[in-house]
Amino acid sequence: MKALVTLKNLKCNKGKGKIIRNLSRILDVRIVDINVDNGTMFFVYANVTAFQKVKRELFRIGYPMQTPNYPKAMAPKIYGGGRSSEISAV
């Protein structure tokens, strides 16, 4: 799952480094991007427990989440009518 969050107090690259260092210890979480100018972080997480760990850790180190946004999932592409002959040909 993906999340784009706005972080409070993120103003410099030192904070960005602190976030990367602390969140890298959490399994099932991968940071995709941290934008210091906008104060946003985009990351991928495996389950709700991992998201809660990220939220708790960010609060603990002084960069609490202000607004989590969950990007909409893209619909899977369906080729043809889903007949087995078409699927095996792909």
WORA-V14290 format. One record per residue. N is the residue number from 1. RES is the residue in three letters. PSI is psi in degrees with one decimal (none if undefined). NEAR is the number of other ideal C-beta (glycine too) atoms within 12 Angstrom. D_LAST is the distance of its C-alpha to the last C-alpha in Angstrom with 2 decimals. Layout:
# WORA-V14290
n->N res->RES psi->PSI near->NEAR d_last->D_LAST
n->N res->RES psi->PSI near->NEAR d_last->D_LAST
This chain:
# WORA-V14290
n->1 res->MET psi->157.5 near->22 d_last->26.60
n->2 res->LYS psi->150.7 near->23 d_last->28.04
n->3 res->ALA psi->141.0 near->31 d_last->31.58
n->4 res->LEU psi->116.7 near->27 d_last->33.59
n->5 res->VAL psi->148.8 near->35 d_last->37.28
n->6 res->THR psi->131.5 near->22 d_last->40.53
n->7 res->LEU psi->138.7 near->36 d_last->42.98
n->8 res->LYS psi->143.4 near->20 d_last->46.73
n->9 res->ASN psi->5.9 near->21 d_last->48.93
n->10 res->LEU psi->108.4 near->30 d_last->46.23
n->11 res->LYS psi->-10.8 near->17 d_last->48.10
n->12 res->CYS psi->169.5 near->15 d_last->47.73
n->13 res->ASN psi->-22.7 near->14 d_last->45.63
n->14 res->LYS psi->-42.4 near->16 d_last->47.83
n->15 res->GLY psi->-38.9 near->24 d_last->46.54
n->16 res->LYS psi->-43.9 near->27 d_last->42.95
n->17 res->GLY psi->-39.0 near->18 d_last->43.60
n->18 res->LYS psi->-41.3 near->24 d_last->45.22
n->19 res->ILE psi->-47.2 near->39 d_last->42.26
n->20 res->ILE psi->-46.0 near->27 d_last->39.78
n->21 res->ARG psi->-45.4 near->16 d_last->42.10
n->22 res->ASN psi->-37.9 near->23 d_last->42.64
n->23 res->LEU psi->-19.4 near->34 d_last->39.13
n->24 res->SER psi->-16.0 near->17 d_last->37.67
n->25 res->ARG psi->-13.9 near->17 d_last->39.51
n->26 res->ILE psi->121.7 near->28 d_last->37.55
n->27 res->LEU psi->155.4 near->14 d_last->34.61
n->28 res->ASP psi->22.2 near->20 d_last->31.37
n->29 res->VAL psi->132.6 near->33 d_last->32.20
n->30 res->ARG psi->124.4 near->21 d_last->30.98
n->31 res->ILE psi->127.2 near->30 d_last->32.75
n->32 res->VAL psi->-46.4 near->19 d_last->30.57
n->33 res->ASP psi->143.3 near->20 d_last->33.47
n->34 res->ILE psi->120.0 near->29 d_last->37.14
n->35 res->ASN psi->106.8 near->21 d_last->38.76
n->36 res->VAL psi->-38.1 near->22 d_last->42.53
n->37 res->ASP psi->-41.9 near->12 d_last->43.39
n->38 res->ASN psi->-15.4 near->18 d_last->41.77
n->39 res->GLY psi->35.6 near->25 d_last->42.41
n->40 res->THR psi->155.9 near->27 d_last->38.82
n->41 res->MET psi->133.2 near->39 d_last->36.47
n->42 res->PHE psi->125.9 near->25 d_last->32.70
n->43 res->PHE psi->164.0 near->36 d_last->31.42
n->44 res->VAL psi->137.2 near->23 d_last->28.76
n->45 res->TYR psi->153.8 near->29 d_last->29.96
n->46 res->ALA psi->-31.9 near->19 d_last->28.64
n->47 res->ASN psi->174.9 near->15 d_last->30.96
n->48 res->VAL psi->-35.6 near->16 d_last->34.06
n->49 res->THR psi->-42.9 near->16 d_last->36.39
n->50 res->ALA psi->-40.6 near->23 d_last->35.10
n->51 res->PHE psi->-43.4 near->26 d_last->35.58
n->52 res->GLN psi->-36.4 near->20 d_last->39.10
n->53 res->LYS psi->-41.0 near->23 d_last->39.89
n->54 res->VAL psi->-46.8 near->39 d_last->38.95
n->55 res->LYS psi->-45.6 near->27 d_last->41.07
n->56 res->ARG psi->-42.6 near->19 d_last->43.98
n->57 res->GLU psi->-40.6 near->29 d_last->43.87
n->58 res->LEU psi->-40.5 near->36 d_last->43.80
n->59 res->PHE psi->-42.1 near->20 d_last->46.80
n->60 res->ARG psi->-38.4 near->18 d_last->48.57
n->61 res->ILE psi->2.5 near->26 d_last->48.35
n->62 res->GLY psi->15.7 near->17 d_last->49.44
n->63 res->TYR psi->66.5 near->34 d_last->46.29
n->64 res->PRO psi->150.4 near->23 d_last->45.61
n->65 res->MET psi->135.1 near->29 d_last->42.67
n->66 res->GLN psi->-51.2 near->20 d_last->43.85
n->67 res->THR psi->107.7 near->16 d_last->40.85
n->68 res->PRO psi->134.9 near->25 d_last->37.49
n->69 res->ASN psi->132.6 near->16 d_last->34.65
n->70 res->TYR psi->111.8 near->17 d_last->31.28
n->71 res->PRO psi->143.0 near->15 d_last->28.49
n->72 res->LYS psi->137.6 near->9 d_last->26.48
n->73 res->ALA psi->140.8 near->8 d_last->23.11
n->74 res->MET psi->141.6 near->7 d_last->20.27
n->75 res->ALA psi->139.9 near->6 d_last->18.40
n->76 res->PRO psi->146.9 near->7 d_last->14.80
n->77 res->LYS psi->133.9 near->8 d_last->12.35
n->78 res->ILE psi->121.5 near->11 d_last->11.26
n->79 res->TYR psi->126.9 near->13 d_last->8.85
n->80 res->GLY psi->-151.6 near->13 d_last->10.64
n->81 res->GLY psi->5.8 near->9 d_last->12.97
n->82 res->GLY psi->15.6 near->13 d_last->11.14
n->83 res->ARG psi->145.8 near->12 d_last->11.40
n->84 res->SER psi->-32.7 near->10 d_last->10.19
n->85 res->SER psi->-34.1 near->11 d_last->9.07
n->86 res->GLU psi->-36.4 near->12 d_last->6.66
n->87 res->ILE psi->-42.3 near->12 d_last->5.49
n->88 res->SER psi->-21.6 near->10 d_last->5.51
n->89 res->ALA psi->-16.0 near->9 d_last->3.82
n->90 res->VAL psi->none near->12 d_last->0.00
